[in-house]
């Protein structure tokens, strides 16, 4: 089994070096993580690219290994890479902040943002995609606020 594993690793690395996709590194890193080969997984994660999803998976790996501060770094990178628009990244960030002992109201604010983004993602899928402003809630006499206004993103 280990011989097959090592052969598969070499073949994978050769195909990546020939100009392959960065996203496959992330998949390989997760396999290494699950096999308990942490140092190799960490090295392969380093090649995985800078997408928000890659940073999220790296953060989950670090948190699983007890490295809360590295998990926090990865969570912040995931949120930044997504422009604050990935509910999974925001939810993970809140979980890590809670483990770090960040004030409860700050953590709950991030969780609220995560739920709001998840709702917006669901609405976008239901409406067939598209960006734009979504009126979310009335704030007084008929005026609306949107995501950017509510969360100070503009």
N, C-alpha and C positions, 0 to 999 in steps of 0.2 A: 504493500500500500504506500509506504513512504517513497519508494522508488518511483511509483506512478505519480505521486504528488510532486516530487522534485522535477520529474520530466515535464509535467504539466506546467509547473512554475516557469521552467526555462523556455518552453514553447510560448507561453503567455508573454514573458518579458521580451522575447525576440520579436513577436508580432507588435508589441507596443513600441519598441525601439524603431521599428520600420515605419512608424507614423500613425500608430493606432489612436484610439479614442481615450481621452483621459478618464471618462466615466467608468471604463472597465477596471481601472486601478482601484477605484472605490469598492467594486464588487470583490476583487481579489483580496483587498485589505479586510473586508468583512469575513471572508473565508478563513484567512489567517487568524483573525480575532477569535473566531469560533473554535479553531484548532488550538488556541492557547499560545500562539506564537506572537506574543505582544510586540516584541522589538521589530520583527519583520513587518507586522501589521502597521505599526507606526511609520516605518520607512515607506511602505507602499502608500499609506494615506498621504504622505508628503508629496506624492506624484499625482494625486487624484484631481487636482484642479481647484478652482476657487468658487464653484457654484455654492449656493446656499445649502443645497442638499448635501454636498460633500462635507461642508463644515458641520452640518447637523449630525451626520453619521460619525464624524470624527469625535464630536463632543460626546455622543452617546458611548462611544468606545472608551473615552477617557473617564467618563463618569462611572462606567461599569468597572473600571480598574481602580477607582478610588481617587482619581486625580481631579478633584473638584475645581481647582483653579484653572487647569488646562481645559476642562469641560466648559468653564465660564468663558474663557477666551474663545473657544470654538463656537459657543452659542452666540456671543457678540458678533463674531465674524459672519455667522449664518444670518443673523438679523440684518446686519449691514449689507451683505451681499444680496439679500432679497429686497432691500429698500424698505424694510419693515412691513412687507406685504405677504409674508408666508406665516400662516397661523401656526404651523408645526414648529417653526423656528422660535416664534414668540413664546409658545407654550413651554418649550424646552428651556428657554432662557429663564422663564419664571420659576421652573422647577429647580434649576441650578442656583438661582438667587436665593430661593428659600433654603436650600442646603447650606448656603454661605451665611445665612442669618440676616439677610437684608430685611429691612422693615416690612411688616406685613402689608401696609397700605401701598408700598411701592410694588411689591410682588402682585398684589391684587389688581393694581392698575395695568400691569403687563398682561395678566390673565384676561382682564376685560378687553384689552386691545386684541389679544389672540382670538377671543370669541367673536369680536366684531369683524376681524379679518376673515375668519372662517365663515361667518354669515355672508360676507361680501363675496367670497369665493364661491359659495353655494349659489348665490343669486346670479353671479356671472355665468356659471355653468347652466343654470336654468334658462337664462336669457340667450344662451348661445355665444358666450364669450364677451369680448369688448371691454374696454376700460371705462373711463369717464367717471363723473361724479354720481354718487348714489345718495338720494335723499333718504336719511335713515330715521330721523325722529324730529317731531315738531319741538321748537324751542320758543314757545310763546304764541304770538298772534299770527300763526300761519307761515312764519319763515322757517326755512330748513337749514340744517347744518350738514355738511358732508364729512367724510372720513378725514380729509386733510385739515379742515377747520377744527374739528373736535379734538384731534390729537396733535395739533400744532405742527403739522408737516409742511405747511405752505410757506 
